[in-house]
């Protein structure tokens, strides 16, 4: 009976590993590439079964990308580039 439990537990652990590893790798790669040291450390230490990694990939990076784009389009006087051109 105990051997059967161990056998099932091993399969569950294997499936969790197969699910979590790609998400963690992608999130860590993005955090390193973007220079998000805090996020990198949190993602490296915490194991949330890929929930936090998915949130980082699809929510945090998208939100930061849009704010970075807005900042790049601002001129010195606070106007956007398309306002300056007109």
C-alpha positions as CSV (number, residue, x, y, z in Angstrom):
1,X,0.0,0.0,0.0
2,X,2.7,2.5,1.0
3,X,4.7,1.5,-2.2
4,X,1.7,2.4,-4.3
5,X,1.5,5.8,-2.6
6,X,5.2,6.5,-3.3
7,X,4.7,5.5,-6.9
8,X,1.8,7.9,-7.4
9,X,3.7,10.6,-5.6
10,X,6.6,10.2,-7.9
11,X,4.4,10.6,-11.0
12,X,2.8,13.7,-9.5
13,X,6.2,15.2,-8.7
14,X,7.4,14.5,-12.2
15,X,4.3,16.1,-13.8
16,X,4.7,19.2,-11.5
17,X,8.3,19.4,-12.6
18,X,7.5,19.2,-16.3
19,X,4.8,21.9,-15.8
20,X,6.9,24.3,-13.6
21,X,10.3,24.2,-15.2
22,X,9.6,25.8,-18.5
23,X,7.5,28.6,-16.9
24,X,10.2,29.3,-14.3
25,X,13.0,29.3,-17.0
26,X,11.1,31.7,-19.2
27,X,10.2,34.1,-16.3
28,X,13.8,34.0,-15.0
29,X,15.1,34.7,-18.5
30,X,12.8,37.6,-18.9
31,X,13.6,39.1,-15.5
32,X,17.4,38.8,-16.2
33,X,17.0,40.3,-19.7
34,X,15.0,43.2,-18.3
35,X,17.2,43.8,-15.3
36,X,14.5,43.1,-12.8
37,X,16.7,41.9,-10.0
38,X,14.0,41.9,-7.4
39,X,11.7,39.8,-9.5
40,X,14.5,37.5,-10.5
41,X,15.3,36.7,-6.8
42,X,11.6,36.2,-5.9
43,X,11.0,33.9,-8.9
44,X,14.1,32.0,-8.1
45,X,13.3,31.4,-4.4
46,X,9.5,31.0,-4.4
47,X,7.8,27.9,-5.8
48,X,4.2,28.7,-6.6
49,X,3.7,25.9,-9.2
50,X,4.2,28.5,-12.0
51,X,1.4,30.8,-10.9
52,X,3.7,33.7,-10.1
53,X,5.8,33.1,-13.2
54,X,2.8,33.2,-15.5
55,X,1.6,36.5,-13.8
56,X,5.1,38.0,-14.3
57,X,5.3,36.9,-17.9
58,X,1.9,38.0,-19.1
59,X,1.0,40.9,-16.7
60,X,4.0,42.5,-15.2
61,X,6.2,42.6,-18.3
62,X,3.4,43.8,-20.6
63,X,2.5,46.6,-18.1
64,X,6.2,47.7,-17.9
65,X,6.6,47.6,-21.7
66,X,3.6,49.9,-22.2
67,X,4.9,52.4,-19.6
68,X,8.4,52.3,-21.1
69,X,7.0,53.0,-24.5
70,X,5.0,56.0,-23.2
71,X,8.1,57.4,-21.6
72,X,10.1,57.0,-24.8
73,X,7.4,59.0,-26.7
74,X,7.5,61.9,-24.3
75,X,9.4,65.0,-25.3
76,X,11.5,67.2,-23.0
77,X,8.6,69.5,-22.4
78,X,6.2,66.6,-21.5
79,X,4.5,66.5,-24.9
80,X,4.3,63.3,-26.9
81,X,6.3,63.1,-30.2
82,X,3.1,63.1,-32.3
83,X,1.9,66.3,-30.6
84,X,5.3,67.9,-31.3
85,X,5.2,67.0,-35.0
86,X,1.7,68.5,-35.7
